[in-house]
C-alpha cells in the first residue's frame, strides 16, 4: 500500500468511525478528528522528507495502482511527483490546523467534524490520484461538504444566499469540467481508452488530439477549472462564500480545495493539449489581470474583514493563473509555489480572522481597532500574514510571485507590468490600511483574550512556520518541481527555452 | 407450448392467488402480516432466478413471443427486488389502507407479473398485454385508499391518461401490423434491416407505440399525470410506480429502439434528443416550488426519466448499459426515500414535516438525505456514477453529431437546478428552525433492514461500480445482435 492511501484514507476512515460514536461524547469526537488529521499530516511530512529516496515509476513516486472498473479503464492510481507533493503536504498541514482551531464549534460537533474530515480526505485524495475519474470523484466528494457547512455553521445575514450561490456556481463549474474530462477520455481509440492520467498524457503526446476537438475541450477544462479557482469574472461566489463560511471550512476551501483547479490545469489541460493551450493564454492573461487589479481594487473598498481577505485571496489567484498563462517552466514553477504558499497563507488569515470575529462578535473593520494590545500573539501573526500577502520577501508568496513575474515577462510585458503594480501598490494599500485599522489605535478592549495556551497558539505557529520555511528555502519545493515539470511541456518548448 | 419456460412468471401468479386464498382463512388482525409472506415468496422466486435452468441460457418460447435473455433476466431480478421492498412498505402502510389489504398485496404481485412479462416481451401483442396487466393493476392500486379524495382523484387521472396512451399504443401496433404484416420483433427487425427504404406507416406506428411507452416512463408530453398520481396514490403504490413501472417502460423501450427499429431510430435522434431535453427541464423546473414531498419526487421522477432518455437518445450499447446501471441505482435510492416517507409522514406529506428529523431519528434522516444526494448526482453515491455513464454515452456520440453536446449542456443545467430542491429537502431535515415535533420515531425491524440495505447498496454501487456495470454490459451486449441466434424451447 502506498503511504498516500493512508494520508487521504485516514481522515475518511476517521469520519466513518465518528459516525458510530454517540453525539454526546464530544471530547472523543474532537480527539479522534485531531488524531486522524495529525497522523495524516505526519504521514505527509514523512513522504515529503523521503521524497527523493522513493523509487520512481514513470516519473512518479509512492505509486499504487489497482484496476477499479475495467470496462471503462478506471483504476485506483495514486502517486506523487514534484507538482503535487507540495500540495499534499500543504493540504495535510492545513487540515490539521483547521481541526485544531475548530474548538469554538458548539453545535452539532459530530456532523461538523465528519464533514471537515471528508473535505480534507477528499481533497488530499484528489491531489494524490493519477486517475482522472478519481481526481474528479474525490474533489466532488470534498466540495459538497463545503456547501452544507456554510449552510449549517455559517455566519452573517447573507448565509443562505451565499450557500446557494456557491453551491450552484461551483457545481456548474464542476459539471462543465466533467463534460470536458469525458470528452478528453473519448478522444482515445476504443481499445486503449483509460482514465489513467499517466497513460493518457503519454498517448496524447504521441498522438495529438484533433484540432477541432481541442477547440472544444480546452475551453471546457479552462473555464471548468477556472470557475473552481474563482477566475475573473467567475469569481463572485468566492468572497461572500468565504465570508459566510465557518473559519475551518474557509481555511480548507480557500487554502486547499481551490488549488484543485490550478492543479488540474497543470496536470491535465497543459500536457495533453499543449498546442491548443497557446491559443488561449493571451485571453487567460487578461482575465488574470481582472483578478489582480479588479479584485484588488474591490478589496480596497471592503469594510468587512472577511470580505477583504476573501477578495485578496481571489486577487492572489490572478498570479497563479498568470504563471500558467506564461506557459513556460519558470512561470509554472512560480504557480506551484504560489499554490503552496497561498494555501498556507489563506488558511492562516481565515483562521485568525475567525478567532478575532469570535472574540469581538463582529467582522466589521470599523468595530475593530487597537486590538494589538489585547491580542499581541494573534495580532503579531496576523500582521505577518498580511505582510506575506503583500509579497514580502521571507515569506513563501515572494519567491512564487517573483518567479511568475519572471516567467510572464517574456510573454506579456504590459500585463506583467500592470500585475506588478497590482501586487505592490494595491495589495500594499489594502493590507497596510487593514493593519492600521484593526490592530493599531487607542481603543481599549476588556473582554477580549489572546490565544493563551501553547496548544491554542500552535496551529497558527504551524502555518506561519510553513510560510517562513518555504519562503526562506523555496528550493525544498523547486528542486522537486524541476524534476517533474519537463513532463508537462513537450520537448520542443524545453529546447527553445534552453536556447534562450 | 412448454409452461416451464415461463416458470418465473407462473410462480408469481401462483403466489398472488395463494395470498388471496390464504386471506380467506386469516383473522383480520393478521391480514397485514400476509405481506411478509408475499415478500418471502418473492424472495424465494428471486433465489430461483439463480438456478441454472433460468440463468443457464437464452431461449425463445411461444412462437417467438417470449424471449428469455440477459436483458430479461436482469430486469426480472430488478422487478423482484423492487417488489420485495414495496411489499414490505405496504405492510408498514397497512393501517392506512383500512380494508382489502390482502388484495393490495395480490394486485402488486399481478403488476409484478406484468412487469416480468414486459421484460421478456418479444412481440408487440405481448408488449400490449403485459403493459395492460401492469396498468390495470395500477388503476386499482392508485385509488386503493377509497376514503381519501386525493387517492380517488389520482386514480381517475391515471385512468384517463392511461387509457388515452393505451389508445395510442394499440393504434400504433395496428399500423405496424397493417403495414408490416407481423408484430414479432425478430420478423420486424429482419424487415427493417433489409428494407432500406424508410417505411412511413411502420415508422408512424412505432412512434405511436413510443407515446404509449412514454406514458409508463413519464416522459414529455405524456408526463402530466405523474405529480398528481404520485401525490395522491398510497405511498407503496407510488414507490412501485416510480421504480417498477418506470423500469418496465424502459425495458420495452430499450428493446424496441435498440432491437426492433435500430435502423429507423437513427433518423429519430433529433426527436429523441428533444424529448429527453424537454423532459429534463420540465421535471427539474417544476420541482423547484414543490412543498409536498411525494409531488416533489413525482417531478424528480420526470427529470430522471429525462436523464434515462439520454441513454436512449445516444443510440449506443454504452447508452443502454448506462440506463440499466442508472435504474439499478435509482431502485435503491427511491426505495429508501419512500420508506422514510412512509415511516415519518402521516397526513400532509409536506417537506416541513421533516423538520428536526435528524434529532428524531438519525437513521431516517440519513435514509432520506442520502437518496437526495444520490439523486442530485453527487459522489460517492450511485446517482453520480449513473449520471456519469449517461453523460459519457451522449458525449461519445458528440463526435458524430455535435448537437449531442447541447444535450449534455442541458443535462448539466438540469443537474444544477435539481441541486436546489434536493438541498432544500436536506436543509429541512438537518437545519430547519423550530421543529414542531421532536418525539423519537420507532422503526420496525423490516424497515430498518430495508433502509440499511438501500444505503449500503447506494454506497456500494457508487464506490465500486465494477460488478454492476459488468452485469449491465452483459445484459445489453447482444441487444443489436440478431435474435434468431436464440435457441427455441
Contacts between the chains, C-beta under 8 A, distances in Angstrom:
chain1	res1	chain2	res2	distance
A	68	B	464	7.3
A	68	B	466	6.4
A	69	B	465	5.8
A	69	B	466	4.7
A	69	B	469	6.0
A	70	B	466	6.7
A	70	B	470	8.0
A	71	B	466	7.9
A	71	B	469	6.0
A	71	B	470	6.6
A	71	B	473	5.8
A	72	B	392	7.9
A	72	B	469	7.4
A	111	B	430	7.6
A	137	B	379	4.8
A	137	B	380	7.0
A	137	B	384	7.5
A	138	B	379	7.8
A	140	B	378	6.4
A	140	B	379	5.0
A	140	B	384	7.3
A	141	B	379	5.0
A	141	B	380	5.9
A	144	B	373	7.3
A	144	B	378	5.2
A	147	B	423	7.2
A	148	B	426	7.4
A	148	B	430	7.7
A	151	B	423	7.9
A	151	B	427	6.4
A	151	B	431	6.5
A	152	B	430	6.6
A	152	B	431	4.9
A	164	B	420	6.7
A	164	B	423	7.8
A	167	B	419	5.9
A	167	B	420	7.9
A	167	B	423	6.6
A	168	B	416	5.6
A	168	B	419	6.5
A	168	B	420	6.9
A	171	B	415	7.3
A	171	B	416	5.3
A	171	B	419	5.5
A	172	B	412	7.2
A	172	B	416	5.1
A	175	B	412	3.9
A	175	B	415	6.0
A	175	B	416	6.7
A	176	B	412	7.0
A	178	B	388	7.2
A	178	B	391	6.8
A	178	B	412	7.6
A	179	B	391	6.7
A	179	B	395	6.3
A	179	B	405	7.9
A	179	B	408	5.4
A	179	B	409	7.7
A	179	B	412	6.7
A	182	B	388	7.6
A	182	B	391	6.0
A	182	B	392	5.0
A	182	B	395	4.9
A	183	B	395	5.4
A	183	B	398	7.1
A	185	B	392	7.7
A	186	B	392	7.4
A	186	B	395	6.1
A	186	B	396	5.3
A	186	B	399	7.0
A	213	B	399	7.7
A	216	B	405	7.3
